Amino acid sequence: MLVMGIVLVCGMLAAAPPPLLHFECARTAGAIVVDGESDDKAWDNAEPITDFRLWETFERPTERTSVRFCYDDDYLYALFECDDPDIFTLYDSRDAYIWESDAVELFLKPDADNPIYYEFEVAPNNAVFDARMVNTGSGGFRRWAKWNCDVRTAVQVRGSINEWKDRDEGYTVEIAIPLAALSETIGDRPLRGQTWKFAAVRVDVSVTLDKEERSSTANVPGGDIHQKNGYFSLTFK
């Protein structure tokens, strides 16, 4: 009975998953130049999403991260802004293991009835990973990373890369994902009115941390970001 009581108390003290949130994605109010800067007027009307939570504990990560979205006829745009006192990256080639050092990631699941989903990653040195996944259990990196699309990315670094003795401010990543690359899941319908599932991810590896932090706009209690039932939702307006 004592053991059962301890189990019940521990279960009551365990942190409950925070709510899954819903956001709107506005159509661009003007042209976007993909240069890693947030000064295009189109970003003024895009709501910053700051609800990043650590994968295992749901707590707030040490450093601030935000992501904004907007779209036009041809692209979905994402803007990540990351505070980071120690900017660090290991790889500089396409489709490398970018998630092993500082990076931002974006997972998109456009159609609830279609098992295909997409993964995009960008490192502070503008190295890119993109993949088209055909369901969660169909094989990961080695099978699906061969898919490449004409994604456009740019990064602005406020500091230096791989200089651990100084203190950096952070980096900004701008991404333009061609809608044509997602046609098998979104068809030729206008985006307006569509609702997608998504997860924005931050990988933070730093000399200022006791251990690396992985945070996301998703509930990832088991550490598996590919489990899409914990994703947020995004409606195009």
C-alpha positions as CSV (number, residue, x, y, z in Angstrom):
1,M,0.0,0.0,0.0
2,L,2.9,2.4,0.8
3,V,4.4,1.8,-2.6
4,M,1.1,2.5,-4.3
5,G,0.7,5.7,-2.3
6,I,4.1,6.9,-3.4
7,V,3.3,6.2,-7.0
8,L,0.0,8.1,-6.8
9,V,1.6,11.1,-5.2
10,C,4.4,11.2,-7.8
11,G,1.8,10.9,-10.5
12,M,-0.1,13.9,-9.0
13,L,3.1,15.9,-8.8
14,A,4.1,15.2,-12.4
15,A,3.8,18.2,-14.7
16,A,0.7,18.0,-16.9
17,P,1.3,18.7,-20.6
18,P,0.5,22.3,-21.5
19,P,-2.3,23.0,-23.9
20,L,-1.8,22.7,-27.6
21,L,-2.2,26.1,-29.2
22,H,-3.7,27.4,-32.4
23,F,-2.4,30.3,-34.5
24,E,-3.3,32.1,-37.7
25,C,-1.0,32.7,-40.6
26,A,-1.6,36.0,-42.5
27,R,-1.1,36.7,-46.1
28,T,1.9,38.9,-46.7
29,A,1.3,42.7,-46.7
30,G,4.2,43.2,-49.1
31,A,7.2,41.6,-50.7
32,I,9.7,39.6,-48.5
33,V,13.4,39.6,-49.3
34,V,14.9,36.4,-47.9
35,D,18.0,37.9,-46.2
36,G,17.7,36.8,-42.6
37,E,16.4,40.2,-41.5
38,S,13.1,41.0,-39.9
39,D,12.7,44.4,-41.4
40,D,10.3,43.6,-44.2
41,K,7.0,45.2,-43.6
42,A,5.3,41.8,-44.1
43,W,6.6,40.7,-40.8
44,D,4.9,43.5,-38.9
45,N,1.6,41.8,-39.1
46,A,2.9,38.3,-38.3
47,E,2.3,37.2,-34.7
48,P,5.4,36.0,-32.9
49,I,5.0,32.6,-31.4
50,T,7.0,32.2,-28.2
51,D,5.5,29.2,-26.6
52,F,8.5,26.9,-26.8
53,R,8.7,24.2,-24.2
54,L,11.5,21.7,-23.4
55,W,10.8,18.3,-24.8
56,E,11.0,16.2,-21.6
57,T,9.8,18.6,-18.9
58,F,7.6,21.2,-20.7
59,E,9.5,23.9,-18.9
60,R,10.7,27.2,-20.5
61,P,14.0,26.9,-22.2
62,T,16.9,29.0,-21.0
63,E,17.2,31.2,-24.1
64,R,14.4,33.0,-25.9
65,T,13.1,31.7,-29.3
66,S,10.3,33.0,-31.4
67,V,8.9,32.1,-34.8
68,R,6.6,34.0,-37.2
69,F,4.8,32.8,-40.3
70,C,3.2,34.5,-43.4
71,Y,2.5,33.4,-46.9
72,D,1.9,34.5,-50.5
73,D,0.9,32.7,-53.7
74,D,4.2,30.9,-54.0
75,Y,5.8,30.5,-50.6
76,L,5.3,29.8,-46.9
77,Y,7.7,32.1,-45.0
78,A,9.1,31.5,-41.5
79,L,11.2,33.8,-39.4
80,F,13.0,32.4,-36.3
81,E,14.7,34.7,-33.9
82,C,17.0,33.1,-31.3
83,D,18.9,34.5,-28.4
84,D,22.2,32.6,-28.1
85,P,25.3,33.5,-26.1
86,D,27.4,30.7,-27.7
87,I,26.6,30.0,-31.4
88,F,27.9,26.6,-32.4
89,T,27.6,24.4,-35.5
90,L,29.2,21.2,-36.7
91,Y,28.2,20.8,-40.3
92,D,28.1,22.9,-43.5
93,S,26.8,20.6,-46.1
94,R,23.2,19.9,-47.4
95,D,21.3,17.2,-45.4
96,A,23.9,16.7,-42.8
97,Y,23.2,15.9,-39.1
98,I,22.3,19.5,-38.5
99,W,20.3,18.7,-35.3
100,E,23.5,17.7,-33.5
101,S,24.4,21.4,-32.9
102,D,22.6,24.7,-32.9
103,A,19.7,24.7,-35.3
104,V,16.1,25.6,-35.9
105,E,13.7,23.1,-37.4
106,L,10.2,23.2,-38.8
107,F,7.9,20.2,-39.2
108,L,4.8,20.6,-41.4
109,K,1.8,18.3,-41.6
110,P,-0.6,20.0,-44.1
111,D,-3.2,17.3,-44.4
112,A,-4.6,15.2,-41.5
113,D,-5.7,12.5,-43.9
114,N,-2.4,12.3,-45.8
115,P,0.5,10.6,-43.9
116,I,3.1,12.7,-45.7
117,Y,4.8,15.4,-43.7
118,Y,7.9,17.6,-44.2
119,E,11.0,18.6,-42.2
120,F,13.2,21.6,-42.7
121,E,16.3,22.5,-40.6
122,V,18.7,25.5,-40.8
123,A,21.9,25.9,-38.9
124,P,23.5,29.3,-38.0
125,N,25.9,28.9,-40.9
126,N,22.9,28.5,-43.2
127,A,23.5,24.8,-43.8
128,V,20.1,23.2,-44.8
129,F,18.4,19.9,-44.2
130,D,15.1,19.1,-45.9
131,A,13.1,15.9,-46.0
132,R,9.8,14.5,-47.1
133,M,8.6,11.8,-44.7
134,V,6.0,9.2,-45.7
135,N,4.5,8.5,-42.3
136,T,6.3,8.3,-39.0
137,G,7.3,4.6,-39.1
138,S,8.4,4.5,-42.7
139,G,12.2,5.1,-42.1
140,G,13.9,8.3,-41.1
141,F,16.9,10.3,-42.2
142,R,18.6,7.6,-44.4
143,R,15.5,7.0,-46.5
144,W,13.9,10.4,-46.9
145,A,16.6,13.0,-46.7
146,K,17.4,12.5,-50.4
147,W,14.3,14.7,-51.2
148,N,15.4,18.2,-51.8
149,C,13.2,21.2,-52.8
150,D,14.0,24.8,-53.8
151,V,13.8,26.1,-50.2
152,R,15.4,29.5,-49.8
153,T,17.1,30.4,-46.5
154,A,19.2,33.2,-45.0
155,V,20.8,33.7,-41.6
156,Q,22.0,36.8,-39.8
157,V,24.4,36.1,-36.9
158,R,24.7,38.6,-34.0
159,G,28.1,37.4,-32.9
160,S,30.5,34.8,-34.1
161,I,30.2,31.1,-34.9
162,N,32.3,28.5,-33.0
163,E,34.2,31.0,-30.9
164,W,33.2,29.7,-27.4
165,K,35.3,32.2,-25.4
166,D,33.3,35.2,-26.5
167,R,29.6,35.9,-25.8
168,D,27.2,36.2,-28.7
169,E,23.8,37.7,-28.9
170,G,22.0,35.3,-31.2
171,Y,20.9,34.7,-34.8
172,T,17.9,35.1,-37.1
173,V,16.8,32.6,-39.7
174,E,14.5,33.4,-42.6
175,I,13.0,30.5,-44.6
176,A,10.9,30.5,-47.8
177,I,9.3,27.1,-48.6
178,P,7.9,26.8,-52.1
179,L,4.3,25.7,-52.0
180,A,4.8,23.7,-55.2
181,A,7.0,21.3,-53.3
182,L,4.1,20.5,-51.0
183,S,1.6,20.0,-53.8
184,E,0.9,16.3,-53.1
185,T,-0.5,17.3,-49.7
186,I,-2.1,20.7,-50.3
187,G,-3.2,20.3,-53.9
188,D,-4.0,23.3,-55.9
189,R,-6.5,24.8,-53.4
190,P,-5.9,28.3,-52.1
191,L,-4.2,28.3,-48.7
192,R,-6.8,30.5,-47.2
193,G,-9.0,28.4,-44.9
194,Q,-6.6,25.5,-44.7
195,T,-5.4,24.3,-41.2
196,W,-2.0,22.5,-40.9
197,K,-0.3,20.9,-38.0
198,F,3.3,22.2,-37.3
199,A,6.1,22.1,-34.8
200,A,8.8,24.7,-34.7
201,V,12.0,23.4,-32.9
202,R,15.1,25.0,-31.4
203,V,18.3,23.0,-30.7
204,D,20.6,24.9,-28.3
205,V,24.1,23.6,-27.6
206,S,26.1,26.0,-25.5
207,V,29.0,26.3,-23.0
208,T,26.5,28.2,-20.9
209,L,24.2,25.2,-20.4
210,D,24.7,22.1,-18.2
211,K,23.2,20.0,-21.0
212,E,21.9,20.8,-24.5
213,E,18.3,22.0,-24.7
214,R,15.7,20.9,-27.3
215,S,12.5,22.9,-27.2
216,S,9.5,23.1,-29.5
217,T,6.0,24.5,-30.1
218,A,4.8,21.0,-29.4
219,N,4.3,18.5,-26.6
220,V,7.1,16.0,-26.8
221,P,7.1,14.1,-23.5
222,G,8.9,11.1,-24.9
223,G,11.5,13.1,-26.9
224,D,10.1,12.0,-30.3
225,I,9.3,15.1,-32.3
226,H,7.9,12.9,-35.1
227,Q,4.8,12.1,-33.0
228,K,2.5,14.6,-34.6
229,N,-0.4,14.4,-32.2
230,G,1.4,16.9,-30.0
231,Y,1.8,19.6,-32.7
232,F,0.3,23.1,-32.7
233,S,-2.1,24.1,-35.5
234,L,-1.9,26.9,-38.0
235,T,-4.8,28.3,-40.0
236,F,-4.2,30.4,-43.1
237,K,-6.4,33.5,-43.3
